[in-house]
Amino acid sequence: MTTMADQADHAAVTANSVTGQPSAPSATRTPDATATPHASSTSSASSTSCASTSTSTSGKPASGSVWRNRRLQTLNLGAFAALTGIAISDVVYPLLILGFTGKPILAGLFGAIQFTAMVLASLPAGAFVDRHDRRHILITSELTRAVLATVLAVTLAAGHIWLAEIYLVAAALGACQPFSGIRTLAVRGVVPAEKVTAALTTQQIFTGVAALMGPALGAVMFTASRSLPFTVIAAGMGVSATCAYLVRFDSRPRAAAAPAAAAATSAATSAADEASPAADTTSAPDDSGPLAGLRIIWQSAVMRSTMLFIMMINLIGVPLDLVIIVEARHQGVPTRYLGAIFAMLAAGGIIGAPLVPRVHALLRPGQVLAVFGLATAAVMGLLAVPFGGFWMAGCIFSVGLLMPAVQILVNVLILQQVPDHQRGRVLSGVMTITGLGMPLGAALGGTLLQLLSATTVLIGAAAVVGCTTLGALLQRDLRAAQWPTSDADDAHA
């Protein structure tokens, strides 16, 4: 199942994931990730004129419906193109390596290299983003990924490819991934503060469609020609870079006034705690250096509890794809249906995204996490019931319905609560923490399947997620946390 570590690129969920945009990322996601899951101090954006496909637009955030906001939809188009390319690459890179070597362990090594590079790059990337023009960084990162895919497409078309070259590409892609979160930060520069949650909801819809289409397109194109999917990936990254170029926003980090930051976030946590995440950050002794994002997160009880919860969800969620495949085979589900089963997670996300404002209006942040955790635990247990492929698809779809609410929660509850000049490092901290459980989860899942049946592993995973959720509910600060005022107003609108 898709995780939330890719806040930047996947829902994820990363979450996209869950980065995760929560994914972003992504994501992955990715988290090519990333980062995911904003009423911001950047709402007074630069007045520089913005180039658009049809007219020049003011650099100020536009009011009105987010669906009629051309700058936001241009950003969303770029995100969709990039995330579609990433979803395609998730399928074709392993297929490419398997085709050359026939060894699954070497195919898995690609992901391990990419993930390791992402984690190593996340913290310094956050500090870099907080000191330089974010728009230029995003354009450069997307063009780099486009060039890498183009090189592979050309070498494959010429019939000359080396495994070492593919692994070098994996490292470069992983290093670029943390910069994808800039697209999420850019949202604050193109919409008013009260429209940020609605804008993030539109991003979740684009993310879900990309996740739904990408894997199937990748498999079909790879069957037709090995170089074709890499050509499409390069084109997608090129479109993303072009959209970032067209949309001008206030992309230079600005230090926020401490009193304003504290006042804007006083409602984010309980009266018992008497300190919002932003208030925690303003009292930090040192907000410089690549580790500042981790310190900011750790000093806030709400941020810390949220991130540890999602890290544990990712630890369990990473190996579930393999576990579900093994369980599906045990239940006699044809292999050709597996892609459709996994696509139900993205389908659930597409339908669940428009429901986010209503969910956030009905439930407090801690309640959203609790509902998601308990529902995920229940679904993991139900997947072990041998009712066939349609049953498994329905279970996965139900988890997908809740993913956008959690991914946007991370964005609103954490990234929205820190000054603009710290957001890059905090986003990197989110990606790092949510991603820490992923390699351990991957190794643990494969090991457990060697010793236990998939049914037993699913039941055990359900128990662990349930206990993790109960542990999160014991955190008084998380239970009492409230939505930021502007987000709550937007949710009720």
C-alpha positions as CSV (number, residue, x, y, z in Angstrom):
1,M,0.0,0.0,0.0
2,T,1.2,3.5,-0.7
3,T,2.8,5.2,2.3
4,M,2.7,8.8,3.5
5,A,6.3,9.6,3.2
6,D,6.2,11.2,-0.1
7,Q,4.5,14.3,1.2
8,A,6.2,16.0,-1.6
9,D,5.2,13.9,-4.5
10,H,2.9,11.0,-3.3
11,A,0.4,10.9,-1.0
12,A,2.2,9.9,0.4
13,V,1.5,9.6,2.0
14,T,4.2,10.6,1.1
15,A,2.5,10.1,2.4
16,N,2.0,10.7,-0.1
17,S,2.2,9.5,2.1
18,V,0.6,8.0,4.2
19,T,3.8,12.9,3.3
20,G,3.3,12.8,2.6
21,Q,1.6,15.2,0.3
22,P,1.1,13.0,4.8
23,S,3.1,12.9,0.4
24,A,3.8,13.7,-0.7
25,P,5.0,12.6,-1.3
26,S,4.2,11.5,-3.1
27,A,4.4,11.7,-2.3
28,T,6.4,9.2,-3.3
29,R,5.1,8.1,-2.6
30,T,7.1,9.8,-2.3
31,P,8.0,9.9,-1.1
32,D,9.6,10.7,-4.6
33,A,7.6,11.7,-2.3
34,T,6.4,13.8,-0.7
35,A,5.2,15.6,1.2
36,T,2.0,16.0,2.0
37,P,0.1,16.1,4.5
38,H,-1.0,25.8,5.2
39,A,-2.4,29.1,6.1
40,S,0.9,30.7,5.8
41,S,3.0,33.7,6.5
42,T,3.6,34.0,2.7
43,S,0.0,35.0,2.0
44,S,1.3,38.5,1.2
45,A,3.1,37.4,-1.9
46,S,5.3,39.5,-4.2
47,S,3.5,41.9,-6.5
48,T,5.7,40.9,-9.4
49,S,3.6,40.2,-12.5
50,C,3.0,36.5,-13.3
51,A,3.3,35.1,-16.8
52,S,0.4,32.8,-17.7
53,T,-0.7,30.9,-20.7
54,S,-3.2,33.6,-21.6
55,T,-2.6,36.7,-19.5
56,S,-0.4,38.3,-16.9
57,T,-1.5,37.8,-13.4
58,S,-0.7,39.6,-10.2
59,G,1.8,38.0,-7.8
60,K,-0.7,38.4,-5.0
61,P,-2.8,35.4,-4.0
62,A,-6.0,35.3,-6.0
63,S,-9.4,35.2,-4.2
64,G,-12.4,33.3,-5.4
65,S,-12.8,29.6,-6.2
66,V,-9.6,27.7,-6.3
67,W,-10.7,25.9,-9.4
68,R,-10.7,29.3,-11.2
69,N,-7.3,30.2,-9.9
70,R,-5.1,29.9,-13.0
71,R,-1.9,30.1,-11.1
72,L,-2.9,27.3,-8.8
73,Q,-4.2,25.1,-11.6
74,T,-0.9,25.7,-13.5
75,L,0.9,24.5,-10.5
76,N,-1.4,21.5,-10.3
77,L,-0.8,20.7,-13.9
78,G,2.9,20.6,-13.3
79,A,2.4,18.5,-10.2
80,F,0.2,16.1,-12.2
81,A,2.8,15.8,-15.0
82,A,5.6,15.1,-12.5
83,L,3.6,12.7,-10.4
84,T,2.5,10.8,-13.4
85,G,6.1,10.4,-14.4
86,I,7.0,9.3,-10.9
87,A,4.2,6.7,-10.9
88,I,5.4,5.4,-14.2
89,S,8.9,5.2,-13.0
90,D,7.9,3.2,-9.9
91,V,6.9,0.4,-12.4
92,V,9.4,0.7,-15.2
93,Y,12.6,0.9,-13.3
94,P,12.1,-2.5,-11.5
95,L,10.9,-4.0,-14.8
96,L,13.9,-2.7,-16.6
97,I,16.3,-4.2,-14.0
98,L,14.4,-7.5,-13.9
99,G,14.5,-7.7,-17.7
100,F,18.3,-7.3,-17.7
101,T,19.2,-9.4,-14.6
102,G,16.2,-11.6,-13.7
103,K,17.1,-11.0,-10.1
104,P,14.5,-9.3,-7.8
105,I,17.1,-8.4,-5.2
106,L,18.9,-6.2,-7.8
107,A,15.6,-4.6,-8.7
108,G,15.0,-3.9,-5.0
109,L,18.4,-2.4,-4.8
110,F,17.3,0.5,-7.1
111,G,14.6,1.5,-4.5
112,A,17.1,1.1,-1.6
113,I,19.6,3.4,-3.3
114,Q,17.0,6.0,-4.2
115,F,15.5,6.0,-0.7
116,T,18.9,6.3,1.0
117,A,19.9,9.2,-1.2
118,M,16.6,10.9,-0.4
119,V,17.1,10.6,3.3
120,L,20.7,11.7,3.2
121,A,19.7,14.7,1.0
122,S,16.6,15.7,2.9
123,L,18.1,17.7,5.8
124,P,20.7,19.7,3.8
125,A,18.1,20.3,1.1
126,G,15.7,21.8,3.6
127,A,18.4,24.3,4.8
128,F,19.2,25.1,1.2
129,V,15.6,25.7,0.3
130,D,15.2,28.1,3.2
131,R,18.1,30.2,2.0
132,H,17.6,30.4,-1.8
133,D,14.9,31.2,-4.3
134,R,12.6,28.2,-4.1
135,R,11.1,28.6,-7.6
136,H,14.5,28.4,-9.2
137,I,15.4,25.4,-7.1
138,L,12.2,23.6,-8.2
139,I,12.8,24.4,-11.9
140,T,16.4,23.1,-11.7
141,S,15.3,19.9,-9.8
142,E,12.6,19.1,-12.4
143,L,14.9,19.8,-15.3
144,T,17.6,17.5,-13.7
145,R,15.0,14.6,-13.5
146,A,14.0,15.3,-17.1
147,V,17.6,15.1,-18.3
148,L,18.2,11.8,-16.3
149,A,15.1,10.2,-17.9
150,T,16.2,11.5,-21.4
151,V,19.6,9.9,-21.0
152,L,18.1,6.6,-20.1
153,A,15.7,6.8,-23.1
154,V,18.5,7.5,-25.5
155,T,20.8,4.8,-24.2
156,L,18.0,2.3,-24.3
157,A,17.0,3.2,-27.8
158,A,20.7,2.8,-28.8
159,G,20.8,-0.6,-27.1
160,H,23.6,0.4,-24.7
161,I,22.7,0.4,-21.0
162,W,24.7,-0.5,-17.9
163,L,23.3,-1.5,-14.5
164,A,25.7,1.0,-12.8
165,E,24.2,3.8,-14.9
166,I,20.7,2.9,-13.6
167,Y,21.9,2.9,-10.0
168,L,23.5,6.3,-10.5
169,V,20.2,7.5,-11.8
170,A,18.5,6.1,-8.7
171,A,20.9,8.1,-6.4
172,A,20.3,11.3,-8.4
173,L,16.5,10.9,-8.4
174,G,16.6,10.3,-4.6
175,A,18.7,13.5,-4.1
176,C,16.2,15.5,-6.2
177,Q,13.1,14.3,-4.4
178,P,13.2,16.6,-1.3
179,F,13.0,19.6,-3.5
180,S,9.6,18.5,-4.9
181,G,8.1,19.8,-1.7
182,I,8.6,23.3,-2.9
183,R,5.5,22.9,-5.0
184,T,3.5,22.5,-1.8
185,L,5.1,25.5,-0.2
186,A,4.3,27.5,-3.4
187,V,0.5,27.0,-2.8
188,R,0.6,29.7,-0.1
189,G,1.9,32.2,-2.6
190,V,-1.0,31.8,-5.1
191,V,-4.1,31.4,-2.8
192,P,-5.3,33.4,0.2
193,A,-4.6,31.9,3.6
194,E,-8.3,30.9,4.1
195,K,-8.2,28.9,0.8
196,V,-5.1,26.9,1.5
197,T,-7.0,23.7,2.6
198,A,-9.2,23.9,-0.5
199,A,-6.2,24.3,-2.7
200,L,-4.5,21.4,-1.1
201,T,-7.6,19.3,-1.7
202,T,-7.4,20.0,-5.5
203,Q,-3.8,18.9,-5.4
204,Q,-4.9,15.6,-3.8
205,I,-7.3,15.0,-6.6
206,F,-4.5,15.5,-9.2
207,T,-2.2,13.3,-7.1
208,G,-4.8,10.5,-7.0
209,V,-5.4,10.6,-10.8
210,A,-1.7,10.4,-11.4
211,A,-1.3,7.5,-9.1
212,L,-4.2,5.7,-10.7
213,M,-3.0,6.2,-14.3
214,G,0.8,6.0,-13.9
215,P,1.4,2.3,-13.2
216,A,-0.9,1.1,-15.9
217,L,0.6,3.5,-18.5
218,G,4.1,2.5,-17.5
219,A,3.4,-1.2,-17.9
220,V,1.7,-0.8,-21.3
221,M,4.5,1.5,-22.6
222,F,7.3,-0.7,-21.4
223,T,5.7,-3.6,-23.2
224,A,5.6,-1.6,-26.4
225,S,9.1,-0.2,-26.1
226,R,11.6,0.0,-23.3
227,S,12.6,3.5,-24.1
228,L,9.1,4.9,-24.5
229,P,8.1,5.2,-20.8
230,F,11.4,7.1,-20.0
231,T,10.6,9.5,-22.9
232,V,7.2,10.2,-21.3
233,I,8.8,10.6,-17.8
234,A,11.2,13.2,-19.3
235,A,8.3,15.0,-20.9
236,G,6.4,15.0,-17.7
237,M,9.3,16.5,-15.8
238,G,9.7,19.1,-18.5
239,V,6.1,20.1,-18.2
240,S,6.5,20.4,-14.5
241,A,9.5,22.7,-14.9
242,T,7.7,24.8,-17.5
243,C,4.7,25.3,-15.1
244,A,7.0,26.3,-12.3
245,Y,8.6,28.8,-14.7
246,L,5.2,30.3,-15.7
247,V,3.8,30.7,-12.2
248,R,5.6,33.5,-10.4
249,F,5.2,33.6,-6.7
250,D,6.9,35.0,-3.7
251,S,9.6,32.3,-3.7
252,R,12.3,33.9,-1.5
253,P,12.0,32.7,2.1
254,R,11.0,35.6,4.5
255,A,11.5,35.7,8.2
256,A,8.1,36.1,9.9
257,A,7.6,38.4,12.9
258,A,7.6,36.3,16.0
259,P,4.5,37.9,17.6
260,A,2.5,37.5,14.4
261,A,3.5,33.9,14.0
262,A,2.6,33.2,17.6
263,A,-0.8,34.9,17.3
264,A,-1.6,33.1,14.0
265,T,-1.1,29.7,15.6
266,S,-2.4,30.1,19.1
267,A,-5.4,27.9,18.3
268,A,-3.5,25.0,16.9
269,T,-3.1,23.1,20.3
270,S,-5.0,22.7,23.5
271,A,-5.5,25.2,26.2
272,A,-3.9,22.7,28.5
273,D,-0.7,22.8,26.6
274,E,-0.9,26.6,26.1
275,A,1.6,26.4,23.3
276,S,1.0,26.0,19.6
277,P,3.6,24.4,17.2
278,A,4.5,27.8,16.0
279,A,5.0,29.1,19.6
280,D,7.4,26.2,20.1
281,T,9.4,27.1,17.1
282,T,9.7,30.8,18.1
283,S,11.2,29.8,21.4
284,A,13.8,27.5,19.8
285,P,17.3,28.5,20.8
286,D,18.6,28.1,17.3
287,D,16.6,27.9,14.0
288,S,19.7,27.7,11.8
289,G,21.4,24.6,10.3
290,P,20.1,21.5,8.6
291,L,18.8,19.9,11.8
292,A,16.6,22.9,12.7
293,G,13.6,21.2,11.1
294,L,13.9,18.1,13.3
295,R,14.3,20.3,16.4
296,I,11.2,22.3,15.6
297,I,9.2,19.2,15.1
298,W,10.5,17.5,18.3
299,Q,9.9,20.5,20.5
300,S,6.2,20.5,19.7
301,A,4.2,17.8,21.4
302,V,1.6,17.9,18.6
303,M,4.1,17.8,15.8
304,R,6.1,15.1,17.5
305,S,3.2,12.8,18.2
306,T,1.8,13.2,14.7
307,M,5.1,12.4,13.0
308,L,5.8,9.4,15.2
309,F,2.4,8.0,14.4
310,I,2.9,8.4,10.7
311,M,6.4,6.9,10.9
312,M,4.9,3.8,12.5
313,I,2.1,3.6,9.8
314,N,4.8,3.8,7.1
315,L,6.9,1.1,8.8
316,I,3.9,-1.3,8.6
317,G,2.6,0.0,5.2
318,V,5.8,-0.3,3.1
319,P,5.8,-4.2,3.0
320,L,2.0,-4.5,2.6
321,D,2.1,-4.5,-1.2
322,L,4.2,-7.7,-1.1
323,V,2.1,-9.2,1.7
324,I,-1.1,-8.5,-0.2
325,I,0.3,-10.1,-3.4
326,V,1.2,-13.2,-1.5
327,E,-2.2,-13.3,0.2
328,A,-4.0,-12.7,-3.1
329,R,-2.2,-15.7,-4.6
330,H,-3.1,-17.8,-1.6
331,Q,-6.7,-16.8,-2.1
332,G,-6.5,-17.7,-5.8
333,V,-6.8,-14.2,-7.2
334,P,-5.5,-14.0,-10.8
335,T,-2.3,-12.1,-11.1
336,R,-3.8,-9.9,-13.9
337,Y,-6.2,-8.4,-11.3
338,L,-3.5,-7.3,-8.9
339,G,-2.9,-4.0,-10.6
340,A,-6.6,-3.1,-10.4
341,I,-6.7,-4.0,-6.8
342,F,-3.9,-1.7,-5.9
343,A,-5.4,1.0,-8.1
344,M,-8.3,1.2,-5.7
345,L,-6.1,3.0,-3.2
346,A,-5.7,5.9,-5.7
347,A,-9.4,5.7,-6.6
348,G,-10.3,6.1,-3.0
349,G,-8.1,9.1,-2.7
350,I,-9.7,10.8,-5.7
351,I,-13.1,10.4,-4.2
352,G,-12.0,11.2,-0.6
353,A,-10.1,14.4,-1.5
354,P,-13.3,16.6,-2.0
355,L,-14.5,15.3,1.4
356,V,-11.5,16.7,3.3
357,P,-13.0,20.1,4.3
358,R,-16.1,18.3,5.7
359,V,-13.9,15.7,7.6
360,H,-11.8,18.5,9.1
361,A,-14.9,20.4,10.1
362,L,-16.4,17.4,11.9
363,L,-13.2,16.0,13.5
364,R,-10.3,17.5,15.4
365,P,-6.7,16.6,14.2
366,G,-6.2,13.9,16.8
367,Q,-9.6,12.4,15.9
368,V,-8.7,12.3,12.2
369,L,-5.5,10.3,13.0
370,A,-7.5,8.0,15.3
371,V,-10.1,7.2,12.7
372,F,-7.5,6.6,10.1
373,G,-5.4,4.4,12.3
374,L,-8.3,2.3,13.5
375,A,-9.8,2.0,10.0
376,T,-6.4,0.9,8.7
377,A,-6.0,-1.7,11.4
378,A,-9.5,-3.0,10.6
379,V,-8.8,-3.2,6.9
380,M,-5.5,-5.1,7.4
381,G,-7.4,-7.7,9.5
382,L,-10.2,-7.9,6.9
383,L,-7.7,-8.4,4.1
384,A,-6.9,-11.7,5.7
385,V,-10.5,-12.9,5.2
386,P,-10.6,-15.2,2.1
387,F,-13.4,-13.5,0.2
388,G,-11.5,-12.9,-3.1
389,G,-10.2,-10.1,-5.2
390,F,-13.3,-7.8,-5.1
391,W,-13.2,-8.0,-1.3
392,M,-9.6,-7.0,-1.2
393,A,-10.2,-4.1,-3.7
394,G,-13.0,-2.8,-1.5
395,C,-10.8,-2.9,1.6
396,I,-8.0,-1.0,-0.1
397,F,-10.5,1.5,-1.5
398,S,-11.8,2.3,2.0
399,V,-8.3,3.2,3.2
400,G,-7.8,5.4,0.2
401,L,-10.9,7.4,1.1
402,L,-9.2,8.6,4.3
403,M,-5.7,9.2,3.0
404,P,-6.2,12.8,1.7
405,A,-7.6,13.9,5.1
406,V,-4.4,12.7,6.8
407,Q,-2.0,14.0,4.2
408,I,-3.5,17.5,4.3
409,L,-3.6,17.3,8.2
410,V,0.2,17.1,8.2
411,N,0.4,20.1,5.9
412,V,-2.1,22.2,7.9
413,L,-1.0,21.2,11.4
414,I,2.7,21.3,10.8
415,L,3.9,23.3,7.8
416,Q,1.2,25.9,8.4
417,Q,2.4,26.5,11.9
418,V,6.0,27.6,11.3
419,P,7.5,30.8,9.9
420,D,8.2,30.9,6.2
421,H,11.9,31.0,6.7
422,Q,11.8,27.6,8.5
423,R,9.4,25.7,6.3
424,G,11.9,24.2,4.0
425,R,13.8,22.6,6.9
426,V,10.6,21.5,8.6
427,L,9.4,19.9,5.4
428,S,12.7,18.1,5.2
429,G,12.3,17.0,8.8
430,V,8.8,15.6,7.9
431,M,10.2,13.6,5.0
432,T,13.1,12.3,7.1
433,I,11.0,11.2,10.1
434,T,8.2,9.7,8.0
435,G,10.8,7.9,5.9
436,L,12.8,6.4,8.7
437,G,10.5,3.4,9.1
438,M,10.5,2.5,5.4
439,P,13.7,0.5,5.0
440,L,13.1,-1.3,8.3
441,G,9.6,-2.1,7.2
442,A,10.7,-3.4,3.8
443,A,13.3,-5.7,5.4
444,L,10.9,-6.8,8.2
445,G,8.1,-7.6,5.8
446,G,10.3,-9.9,3.6
447,T,11.7,-11.6,6.6
448,L,8.3,-12.3,8.2
449,L,7.0,-13.7,5.0
450,Q,9.8,-16.2,5.0
451,L,8.7,-17.4,8.5
452,L,4.9,-16.8,8.6
453,S,1.9,-17.0,6.3
454,A,0.7,-13.8,4.7
455,T,-2.6,-14.1,6.7
456,T,-0.7,-14.2,10.0
457,V,1.4,-11.2,8.9
458,L,-1.7,-9.2,8.1
459,I,-3.3,-10.0,11.4
460,G,-0.1,-9.0,13.2
461,A,0.1,-5.8,11.2
462,A,-3.4,-5.0,12.2
463,A,-2.6,-5.5,15.8
464,V,0.5,-3.3,15.6
465,V,-1.4,-0.4,13.9
466,G,-4.2,-0.7,16.4
467,C,-1.8,-0.4,19.3
468,T,0.0,2.5,17.7
469,T,-3.3,4.3,17.3
470,L,-4.2,3.7,20.9
471,G,-0.7,5.0,21.9
472,A,-1.3,8.2,19.9
473,L,-4.7,8.6,21.6
474,L,-3.0,8.6,25.0
475,Q,-1.1,11.8,24.1
476,R,-3.1,14.5,25.7
477,D,-1.8,17.3,23.5
478,L,-2.7,15.4,20.3
479,R,-6.2,14.6,21.6
480,A,-6.8,18.3,22.4
481,A,-5.2,19.8,19.3
482,Q,-7.4,22.2,17.3
483,W,-7.3,23.3,13.7
484,P,-5.7,26.7,13.0
485,T,-8.5,29.3,12.9
486,S,-8.2,30.1,9.2
487,D,-8.4,26.4,8.3
488,A,-11.4,25.8,10.5
489,D,-13.2,28.7,8.9
490,D,-12.3,27.4,5.4
491,A,-13.5,24.0,6.3
492,H,-16.9,25.3,7.4
493,A,-17.3,27.5,4.3
